[in-house]
Structure formats: structure tokens, C-alpha cells
Amino acid sequence: MAGSSLSRLLAAAMSAAISFALFGAAPARAADREVVIAYQDMVLPWRYAQATGEVERATGYKVTYRQLASGADVVRAIASGSVQVGEAGSSPIAAGVSQGVDLSLFWILDNINDAEALVARNGSGVSRVADLKGKTLGVPYVSTSHFHALVALQQAGLEPRDVKVVNLRPQELAAAWDRGDVDAAFIWDPVLAKVKKNGTVLTTSGKIAAATGKSTFDGFVADRKFARDHAEFIAKFVEVLAKADAAYRNNKAAWTATSPQVAAVAKTSGATAADVPASLALYAFPDAAEQASKRWLGGGAESGAAQSLLATAQFLKTQGTIQAVLPDYGATIDSRFVQRAAGTSNKAVATATR
């Protein structure tokens, strides 16, 4: 009996030591178990977990959600200390890190693919990207859409000065579209679904990435100190995100306009429930194992995410959006948590198949 108890104590001590070695910090004190998570209006599977309190249950933290209008706003909020964790696209992440914001990228929310698009208003006289010369284009500045808008203009032989590019956040862009203030928009859902109703898609982020190699993604970033001091929270949060994405990937047919999952996504993002299934289908949601590979977060400076951030920063500098580019962006990538989630997932699969 005593030997059994001693074995359990030793096992517990060993487990704690391993956890400390992997994540580099002791568990947060109860008084510190609070976090502010910034989110945007993107249509994502994890909105269901967000709406149903799954993060709180899984982590034991008090979670406050704060909706912000753009990834640039999220990065600024993290830099100010008012937010600890938030959703941002690869472009604002690259811009923020290049300007000294100490971010840790720990989860890929999505590969944007065709979920962001350049749409011309019907009757604007714009039928191809080159026709935007002298026209007004609305886009949220320093967003992934802004980045790909600039790439698209370059590919069409246009300079940014050839087009009146107006900085509009998603809801501002929707209102400007309704008023007829813009000839075209580069944006994501739910506003994308709105402008498509009386507009024509000229190109998408997926097509631009395929043609130029300049891909974009949305990710979860954290203040680096918070990620270090609250590593166990991040690890459990990643497990929630992985399960949420898997629930969608493995049973897309259940995510209908009348399902509770889609209702939660619509309510949290501001989308119309009827548009949500089609919007989700435009993205790709990589699982933890794929994220742990070199394709995304594995490999430090050589990881796909770090290379994407570097290419984005280099382009943004040529456009005058940022003033400096780092030698590499490997320090921004934190693959520990997806590696742990991938291991947990693999163990669960192995157990289920025994």
C-alpha cells in the first residue's frame, strides 16, 4: 500500500517536472487565472466552443471575449496589454512583429484559400483587376485582404497610387458598399457574402496565392510573456480549438443553417445562418498534426508560417506599410502546443482502435 502510494507520488512529481520542462512555467495562481481573448467577425468552427463556454470549462480560467474590428486592432490591443490572446491574420501579425510587438503564434485558425475575395460592384465598369485604375477600392488596412489587394494590383500592372484605396473596417465597408461609395472591395465573410449579392468576384486569396506563392492565414497569437506564464492555459485552449475544428471537418453535413453549431457561429460572427455553411467551406482548417509539421508551425524559421510572415513583411516594406523586416520570423512561431495536441489526438485514436 505504502509502496503504491509512493509510486503514485513519484509519478505525479515526474509528470509535473515534464510539464515544467516542456512549458517552462509553474501553473498560474488562482488569482491570475483570467484572460481576455480578442476575436473578429470571421466565420470559424470554434465559435461554437466560444459560445458554449467550452474554453472556460476546459481551462478553469475566467475568459472575457472582446470583439475587435481588425487584426491590426487585435495586435495593438495585445501590445497595450488590454488583451492577452487574439485572432489576427498573417499580414497584421507580420506587421506587428516587424514593429517590435512580442507575439507568439501558437495556432493556425485557417488557411484562407477562397474565403477572402476581391469583388467589383455590378455597374462599376470593373470586370478585371486592371480596370480598378482610377476607381475606389475599400479594404481594411494591414489585413490579409489588404496584403492580397496590393499583390493583385501589382500582378495587374498597377501601383497603389493608381487606385483610391480606402481604409474601411468590415462593417464600415458594408455601409460604404450600400451607399455606393466604393467600386470594389477585398474582404471576408460575413461582409463578403453581402457584397457578392450585387457584385462580381474578380479574384480570391486562393487564386492569388496559387499564382504568386504569397499565401495568407489567420492565427491565434498571444503576448509572449503571457504564453510563457500561462502555458497550461494555452495548451488546453489549443485542445479546445483542435476539437472544434475536428467536429466540423469530420461531420460537415451536420453544420446546417438550422443546427446549433451554425446558429452559434452566426450569432458570434454577425453572419446570416443561411450563409454560414458556404462560408465555412471556403476555408481549410488544418488539424494539430498538420500544424505541427513544417507546412505550418514546425521547423522554426523554416516553417511555412514563418516563411509566409517573412514574405509578407518583405512585400509590406516595398509598399511602405512597414519600415523594417526582421532577418527571420522563427522566434514568433511556438509549435509546443500543437505538438502536444497532436500527441494527445494520436493517443486517443490509438486507444479507440485497440
Order of alpha helices (4+ residues) and beta strands (2+ residues): alpha-beta-alpha-alpha-beta-alpha-beta-alpha-beta-beta-beta-alpha-beta-alpha-beta-alpha-beta-alpha-beta-alpha-alpha-alpha-alpha-alpha-alpha-alpha
